[in-house]
Amino acid sequence: MEYFKKKVLIISPVHLDLISNLKKNKFDVKYLPKISKKKLMKEIAKATVVVLRSGVQLGKDIISKSNNLKFIIRAGSGLDNIDIKEAKKRNIKVFNLPNLNSQSVAEFSFGLLISASRNIVKANIELKNNLWNKPKLYGYELKNKTIGIIGLGAIGSRIAKIAKAFSMNVLANVKNVGKKRPVKVKIVPLNTILKKSDFIIFSVPLNNKTKNLLNNKNSKYLKSHSILINISRGGVINEDVLYTLLNKNKIFAAATDVFLHEKKQNKLFKLKNIIVTPHIGAMTFDAQKILAEKTFEKIKKLVK
């Protein structure tokens, strides 16, 4: 029985410190970051702990195959890729490790914002093809512009601090208006953000209230030079609406690190006025090392 208590299945890429620390502490570790769904259904039956990140869906069909599973640990913030209801039904405890990668994601947000506002990616691609298109690569400064941050949690608050360092006017839209926050910004309704902001960053979890937060109805409020950045979840911005906005040049540009369906072809990829990245906001050596340390501590505490 002791053997089963120590089985840890890791199904997403993690910092190698996590694996080495678990092995040093006599855990039986299986590291399968490219596991197929079929194999996962087989392996989960043997595991006591499953560790995953955002790239894997742990639905009812998979969780229902577990026999000894006691804990699911999401090495990150969101839990939208885990069937919480099924886990609860089977008395499996689900934990996440929020806010550990917030600095990495906040910095990455500004990387996307600056790249989009100055056509950096487009210029890079063209120049590598010996196209010197300087007259067509005009962009926008950040100083004295208005940035709207949708969601002012750990990531959104850090984005606000960075924005202030760039001398930007900061607006924010939040769920809990009365909550005390580490950075002072003006809280306004969502439509005000859309109407008044030059740059808009989406930094909220995906749930029933945030799904299609930007939609066909409210997208009409956007400025023609607006730049949208999504580092939250793909479903927060309606992708069909975003495609239309960009395709018809109703906004200047966009950048997104997340998609409604990840690891699949997307019509947004065909557009020249959007920057797309494969959910790498938290992918720094710094953030992943911290996540590895905290995940190990959590497992060691849970599995005696």
N, C-alpha and C positions, 0 to 999 in steps of 0.2 A: 504493500500500500504506500510505503514511503517513496518508492520509485515513481509512482504515478503523481504524487504530490509535487514533485520537482520538475515536471515536464513543461517547458516553455516553448511555444511556437511563435516565431517572429516572421510575419508575412509581408513586411514592408522594408525598404532599405533603411538601415539605422547605422549610427556611428559604431565602429567595431569595439569601442570600449564597453558597450553594453554586453556584447557577446562574451568578451574575455572576462568581465567581472562576474557574469552569471556562472561561467564554467569554473572559475576559481572558487566559487561558493557552492560547488557540487550540484548545480542545476543541469538537468538534461536538456540541452538547447538544440532546437532545429531552426536553422536560419534559411528560409525559403522565400526570398523577396520577389521571385518571379513565378510563384506557385500558380498553377492552373486551378480553375474552380473545381474541377473533378478531383484533383489531388487534395485540395483544401478540405473538401467534404470528407475525405478519408483521414487526413492528418488531424483534423479538429477533434475527432473521436478520442484521440489519445492524450490530448493536451489538458493541462490544468490552467495554464495562462496563455492567452493569445495577445500578442502585441502587434498593433497595426498603425498605419498613418492614413492619410486621406485617399490614397490611390486604390484601395481595396474596399469592395462592398461586402459587408458582413450581414447578409440578409437572413430572413427566417429560414430559407431553404438550407443555408449552411449551418446556422446556429442549432437547428433542430437535429443535426447529425452528431452533436457533441454529447459525450457520455460522462466525462469527468471534469468538464470545464467549470471553473469556479470564478475566473476573473477575465475580463476583457479590458485591456489598457490601450487607450488611444494616445499615442505619443504626439500630442498636439492639442489643439483647442476643440474643433468641431466634432460633433457626434452624429452628424447627418448621414454618415455611411454605415451606421450600426443600427440594427433593428432592436431598439431599446425595449420595446414591448415584449418581444420574444425572449430576450435575455432575462427580463424580470420574471416572466412566466416560468422560466427554468431555474430561477434563483441564482442567476449569474450576475455578479456585481460588475458594473461598468464604471471605469474611471477615465478621466482625461487629465492632461497636464497643460492647462492653459497658461498663456502669457510668457512662456519661456522663450519663444521665438519672436516676440513682438518687436524688438529692435531691428532684427533682420528684415522682417516684413515691412516695417515702416520705412526703413532706408531703401528697400527695393521699390516701394511705392513711388518714392521720389526719383529713383532711377528711371522708372517707366514714364513718370510725368515729364521729366526733363527730355527724355528721348523723344517722346511724342510731340512736345511743344517746340522742339528744335529740329525735327525731322532727321534725327541722328541715324536711326536704323536705315531709313530710305537712302540717305546720303551714302552710307557705308556700302549698301548693296549696289547702288548705281556706280560708285567710284571703282569698285572691284570689277565692274564691267566697262571701265574707262569712259563712263558718262559723267562729264563735268557740268552738272545741271545747277550751278550755283544760283541763277536768277529764280529758279522754281523751288528753292529750299528755304524760303522765309519762314520764320517762326515767331514765338512770343516770349518775352521776358516774364519772370515770375514776380519780380519786385512790384509792390503796390497793386497786384492783382488780387482778386477774391477767390479763395479756395473754400469749397464746401465739403465737409467731411460727414459722411452718413455713417453714424456709429462712432461713439467716443469711448470705447473700451480701452484696453491696454494698448492695442495697435493704433487706434484712432487718436488717442491722447498723445502718443509719440509722434504721429504724423503732424498734429497741431503744433507741437514744440518745434519741429523742423521747419514748418511753414512760417512760424514767427521769426525764425532765424533768417529766413529769406525776405523778411519785411512784407509778408503777405497779410491781407485781411482774412481772418479766419471765421467762418460760420460753421455751425454743426447742427445736425439733426439727431436727436436721441430719443430713446423710448422712455427713460426715466428722467424727466426734466429736473426734479428736485435733488438728484443725487450729487454729492460733493465730488468734484473731479480735480485731478492733479494739475490741470492747466485751465486757465480762464479763457473761455471763448463765448461768443454770442450764440445762444441756442435759438433756432428758428424752425418753422414748419418745413416739411420736405419741399413743397412747391416754391417756397422762398429760396431754398438752396438752388433749385433748378433754374429759377428766373435770374438770380443775381450772381451766381458763381461763374468764373471763367474756367476754373478747374474743379472737377468733382471726383472725390475718391469714395468708393463704396467699401465699407469695412464693418460689415454686420454678419451675424450667423444666418444660415438659411433655415427658415421656418415658415409656417403658414402666413405669418404677417409680413415677412420680407420677400417672399416669392414674387417675382415680377414687380419689384419695387419701382423700377423704371419700366414703364409700359407705354402703350400707344396713346393713352389718354393724357398722361402728364409729360411725355417727351416733347410736346409742342412748346413747353416753357423754356426749353434750352436755347442758349444763344448760338448764333451761327459759327462763332469761334470757340465754342465750348470744347473742352477736352475731358473725356470720361476715363477713369481708371478703376478697374475692378480687381480687388485683391481679396474679396470675400468668398463667394461661391457663385458658380455659373448661373444658377437659377434666380439670382437677385436681380439681374438685368435680363429682360426678355431679349433673347438673341435675335429673333426676327425683327424686332423694333430697332435694335442696335445696327443690324445689317442695313436696314432701310435708311437710317440716319446717315450712315457712312457712305453708302452707295449713291445716295442723292445729294451728298455734300451738305447736309443740313447742320452738321457740326464739323469742327476742324479735324479732330482725330480722336482715337481711343486707344487704350491698351488694356489687355486683360490677361491675367495669370491663371484664370479659372474658366471652366466651361460646364455647361449643363451635362454633357456626356464627354468625359475625359477619355483620352486614348482612342478617339475616333475622328475621322475627317470632319471638317466643319466649313461651311460656306464662308465664314468670316476670314478664313485663311487666304482667300482669293483677293481680298481687298488690300489696297496699297496704303490706306490711311489708318490702319490699325496695327499695333504691335501685339504679337501673341507669344506667350511663354508657357511652358508645360508645368504650371503649379510649382514654381521654384522659389517663391517668396521666402520660405523658411530655410532654403538650402544654403546655409553657410556652415562652415566647419565649426564656428563658434556656437551657433544655436543648436546644432545636432549633438555636439559634445555635452552641452548642458542637459539636453533632453535625454541623452543616454544615461547620464549620472542620476537624474531624477527618476527615470523609469526603473533603473536598477534598485534604487532605494525603495521605490514603491513595491516592487515585486518581493524584495527581501523582507519587507514589513508584512506583506500579505501572506506569503507562503512560509510558514514556520516549519 
